[in-house]
Amino acid sequence: MKKVLIIDDEEKLRSLLTRIISLEGFEVLQAGDVKSGLKKLDLHDVDVVLCDVKLPDGNGVEVVKQIKSNYPLTEIILLTAYGNIPDGVMAIKNGAFDYITKGDDNNKIIPLLYRAFEKAELAKRVRVLEKQLADKHSFDKIIGTSALILQAVEMARKVAPTDTTVLLTGETGTGKEVFAQAIHQESSRNKNNFVAINCSAFSKDLLESEMFGHKAGAFTGAVKDQKGLFEEANHGTIFLDEIGEMAIDLQAKLLRVIETGEFLKVGESKPTKVNVRIIAATNRDLEKEIEAGHFRQDLFYRISVFQIQLPSLRERVSDIEMLALHFLRVFSEKTNKQVNTISKECIEALKLHHWNGNIRELKNVIERSVLLSSSKEICIDSLPTEFKHKSDSKGSKHLSAFDLASAEKIHIQKVLNYTGGNKTKAAELLNIALTTLYRKIEEYKIG
């Protein structure tokens, strides 16, 4: 039930307003002074406060500021016997919803209350959505307990509260945008826009227009002025994914934005100023791209002030089961299927896979498996064909995940994945003879 608090030292007026407001179905609380009114606010979730301006222990105009500071979602309507313009202006500046005169405006109170309730309700819904968004993009939502992922999270947490430019590196599908969102959410810019653009998805000219906007008539089809993504991200964060794909002459324009905070729209001569934090990401080795003449060294130094390397899924095999179970819950709910477990054989096959597409590939595999599963458990038969030969279900004895042999098999497979199948290099890393490696590959049926 919606709650109204009346703060007024006139008992008869409080009683009259209580009867009128109660008839509308609202719960009404009463207080005769500021002190008791603030106590009521501490004890109850009040939506709207009706407050007199002249009170025994305070001034209502100042009380507005105090209430809005402690209870920002509560709306306040001030009542006064002697309305004056300066008080009304100050009340609104302090955050009051409205300011009305007693007696003359009594017939306005109920309509005004309804409008105040609507605003309070909207503010509460916005707060809930903001919290959901913050929860969704927080560092706590990054799944994994392996040392490399925890190290990456720790570094991201440290840089998040600053305005430092961040470069996220790592293979495709390692979660670079997830990290960028979390960094933005933990920064002081989180009330403003987070804007993402994939630099590999556009041609040079189109990417420039997308990033910086254009004036009407700048090119064929530009029928009106268009804001760019840097303008959309003003006072917020822009995420430049796959920055290594950006054309070299466009890199010079990006460098100008970083250095001066201003840019030229396509077809315009007057610069536009912005205050934007930049987070960039790439799956390329930018230092090699610099040597090849594909990337500007000065831009690299600007964007790599704080660099975070995100590990591949092959480097965090211990997190695969946790991630797979998370995606299982997501897609089971999404498809309304009662699939709630993954077989041990299936988990082992997932751990032995190379995962070129990393977490994104794992997510797709689990979604497919949920759709194909006809039981409450994802089995090896639900996985794509390339996974099945990696299980021990055919032609070899079953190896428990707790067996020493099983651990050895998984480790050998991980090293082979790391060397790209180069057995000589793998044998060196494992510190065993090449003949021993071949024997173990045959024994464990490693593909």
N, C-alpha and C positions, 0 to 999 in steps of 0.2 A: 504493500500500500504506500502511495506517495505521502511524504511527510512535509509538513509546514511548521516552521518555528516562528512564533510571534514574540518579538522583544519590544515591550512597551510598558511604561510605568503606570499607565491608566488602566486599572483593572476592568472597568466597565467596557472600555473599548476592546480590550483583549477578549472579554467574554462574547461581545457582539460579533467580532470578527471570527472567533472560534465557531460560533453557531452557523454563521453564513458559509464558512469554508467547509465545515463538517458535512453540511447538506450536499456538498459536491462529491462526497465519498473520500475525502482526504483525512489523514490522521493529523491532528493539530496538537502541537506542544506549546507551552507558554513560559515566558520568563519576564520578570519585572525589571531587570537591569542587565548590564553587559556581562558581569561576572557569572550570574546564573545562566545566561544565554549561552556563553561559551562552554559551560559545563554540560548543558543539554547537547550541544554539538559534539562534544567528546563522547557522549554516551549513545547517540542516535545517528543514523545515516539520514541526514536531513537534505531534502532536495531544494527547498526554497525557504529563505528567511524574509519575513516582513519585519522591518526594524525601524523604530522611531529615531528621529535625528537627535532630539534632546532627551538624554537619559541621566539618571541620578549619578552614575559613575563613568560617564563617557559621552562622546559625540558619535552619532551614528555614521557620519561621513568617514571618520577615522576607523570605526569598527569594520566598515566594509573592507578596508585594506587588510585588516587583521584576519577577517574570516576568509577572504580570497587567498591569502597567503597560506593558511592552514588547511583550508578545504576548497581547493580551486574548482571543483565540479559543482559546488553549491551556488545557486543564484540568489541575489539579494535585491529586494525591493525596499527602498527607503520611504518612510512616511513622515510627513512634517505638518505641523499646524500652521507654520508660517513659511511657505515656499519662497525661495529666492534663487535667482539665476546662478550666482557664484557657487552656492552649495550644490546645486544640481549638477553643474559642470564638474566640480571636484568629485562628487559621488560617482559619476560615470567614469571619470579618469581612474578612480580607485578600483573600478570593476563592478559597480552596481549595475543590475539589469535595467532598473528604471527608478524614477524619483517622482512621487505623487503627493498631492496635498490631501490631508485628512478631511473627511466630511464631504467636500466638493467632489472628490474623485472616488468615493466608496463604490459606486456602480462600475468603476473600471477595474476593481481589484480582481474579480474572478476571471475575466478574459485575460488580464495581465498575468495571473497565476498560471493559466494554461500555457501561455507562450513561454513563460519562464521554465515550466516543467519540460516543455518540448526541447528547449535549449539544453537543460541539464541532462535530459535523457540522451540527446545527441552527443554531448560531451562524454558521457559514460560509455557510449558505444564506440566512439573514437578511441578512448583510453583502452578499452578491451582489445580493439583491433591493433593498436600500437603495441600492446603487450604481446599479443599473438605473433605479430611480426618480429618483435625483438626476440621472443623465445625461439621462433623458427630460424632466425639467422644468427643466433648467439654461438659463441665458441663451444658451449656445452652440447650443442647439437652435432658437432663434428665427432664422428664415431671412430673409435680406435684407441688402443692402449699400447701400441708398439712404440718403441723409443723414438723412432724417426718422426712419427706423426705428432707425438707429444712435444717434441722439440720444436717442430714447425708451429704448433699452436702457441707455445710459450713465447716464441719470437713475435708472432702476430699480435698477441695480447700486449706485449711491451710497446709496439709501435702504434697500435690502434688509437690511443688518446692524443697522439701528436698529429701534426699536419704534414708529416714527412711523406714524400713520394715513395711508393713501394713497388718493387718488381717481383712478381710471383713467377717462378720457373718450374718446369716439370713437364712430364709427358701429357699428351691429350687424355682428358678424362680423370685427372688426379684431384679435381675439386678446386681449381683455382678461383672460379667465381664464388663458390661457397666461402672460401677464405676472404675474398674481397668483400662480400656482403657482411661477414662477421666483423671485419676490421671497421667498416663503415658504421655498423650498429653499435660498436663499442666506442665510437668517437663522439666528439661534441657536435658533429654535423648530422647526427642520426635523425633529427627532426626534419631535415631537408632531403632532397632527392638523391637516390642512388641510381645512376644511369649507366647502363652497360651497352657496349657496342663491340661487335666482332669485326676487327679490321680486315679479315680475310673474306668477308661476305660481300664486299662492295668493290667496284672499280675505283680507281684513284679519284676521278672527278666526282663520282657519287659519294664517296667516303668524305671528301672535303665538304660537300654540301651538307651531309648528315651531321658532321662534327661541328661545323661553324655556321651553318645556315646560309641563306641567300636572299638577295633582293629580287623583287619582281622584275622580270625581263632580263635577268642575268644570263639565262640560256633558254633554249627552246623548251617550252612547257612550264617555265617558272612564271606562273600567272599571278602569284602573290608573294609577299614577304614570308619567309619561313625561318623560324627559330631553329638553331642547331642544338645538338645535344649538350655542348658546353654551356649554353645559356640555360638549358633545362636543368643542368646540374649546379647552377650558381649557388654558392654557399653549402653545397653538398659534395658528393663524390662522383667522379666519372671513372668507369672501369674500361680500360682499353685492352680487350682480349686479342691475342695473337698480334701483338704490336710489331712483331718481326716481319709481318706481311705488308706493312705500310710502305707505300712508294717513297723513295728517298727525298723527292722534292716536297712531299707533304710532311715528311719528318721535320723539315726546316720550319714549317709553319707551326707545328706542334711545339718545337723548341722555343719559339717566340712566345707562345702562350705560357709555357712554364717559367720563362725568364721575366716576362713583363706583366702577365695576367691579362693580356688583351690580344685580340685577333681581328682579322678583317673577314666579314662575310663575303661570300662570292658575289661579285658585282657591286661591292660597296667600298668607298674610300675612307670612311670614318671608322676608327677602331671601336670595338665593343669590349668593355672591361668585365672580367668575371673573377670570382674568388672560388676556385675549385680545387679539391684535392684529387690527385691523379694516382690511381692504382693501375699498373700495367701488368700484362701476363704474356708469356710466350712459351712455346714448346721447342723453340729453336735455340741454338747456341749463338747468342748475339755477338760474342767476341769473334767467332768464326765468320759471322755475317759481316762484321766490320772489316775483317781482313779481305773478304771477297768484294768489298765495296758496296754491299747491299744495305748497310745500316750505318748511321752517323755516330761517330765515336762520342761527340759532344752530347748528343741526345742520350746515348747509353749512360754516360756519367750522371746525367740529370735524373734519369728514371731509376737508376740502380743504387740510389743513396742507401736504401735498405732492401736487401735482397733475401727472399725466402724460397728455399728449394723444397718443393713438395715431393714426397717419395712416391715411387710407383707402387702398384699393388704387389708386384713381385718382391719388393723390399719390405713389405709389411704383411707377410703371409698369415701371421698370427691374428690379424684383424679380419680376415676373409669370412670366417664363420659369423662373427658379430655383425658385419655388414650384410651378409646374406640373410640373416635372420631379421634384420631391420627391414630390408626390402621385401622379405616374405610377408611381414605384418602389413606393410604399406599396400602391397598389391592384393593380398587376401581381402583386405577391407575394401579396396577399390573395386574389385571384381565380385564382392559378396560371396567368396568361396571360403569354405572352412578348411583351409590348408594352413597348418600351424607348426609343422616340424620339417626338418630336412634330414634324410638318412645319413649315417656316418660315412657310408660308401660315397654318397654324393658330395659331402663336405670334403672328403679326401680328394676326389676328382677336381673339385673347385680349387683346392690348394695346389694341385699339380699343374694347373693351367698357366699359360704364359701371360695372359691378360695384357695384350697390346693396347686395348681400349680402357684398361684400368677400371676405376669404379663405375664409370658409365657403362662399360661392357658388362660388368657383373650385374648391374641394375637391370639391363636388358635381358640377360640370361635368366634371372630370377622371375622377371615379369612373364617371360615366355613359358617357364616351367610351371608357374602358377596356373596359367591358362590351360596348359596341357595336362596338368595333374588330375587324375580321377579319384584320388584318395586324399586323406588328411596329411599325407607326407609326400614331400618331393623326393622321388627316387631317381636313380641313375638314368632310367629310361625317359625321364622328362627333360633331360639335358640335351643340348645339341650333339650331333654325332661325334664331333671332335673331342668331346669330353669322355666318351664311353670307353675308349681304348686305354684311358689312363687309370681306370679303376682296376681293382684286383679281383673283380667278380668272375672273370673268365681266364682260365688257364694258369692261375697261380694261387698259392695258398693265401688266405685272407690275413692281412696284417693289421693288427689293432693299432689305433693311434698312439697307444701307450707302449708298444713294442719298440725295442731298440732298433730292430730292422726297419720298422716303419719310419721311424725318425730319420734313419740314415737314407732311406729311399727319398723321402721328401727333401732332405738337404741336398742330395746329389741332383735332384731335378731342379731345385732352385739355382744351384751353381751353373748347371747347363743352360737354364733360361738366361742367367746373367751373362754368360759368354756367347749367347746366341747359337748354342749347339757346338761350339768349338771344344772338342774333347781334350785336346792337348792342353789348352789353357785351363780347362776345368780341372784336369788332373793336377796341374801345378797349384791351383788355388786350394784344392782339397789335400794337397801334400801326399798324394798316393801315386803309384806307378800307373802309366797309361793302360797297361794290360789288366791291372786290378780294376780300373774304372770300367773297361769293356766287360769284364766278367760280372761286375755288379749291375751294369746296365742290362745285361742278358738275364741275370738272376731275378731282378726286380721288374723285368718287362717294362723298362722305362722307354717311352716313345721318343 
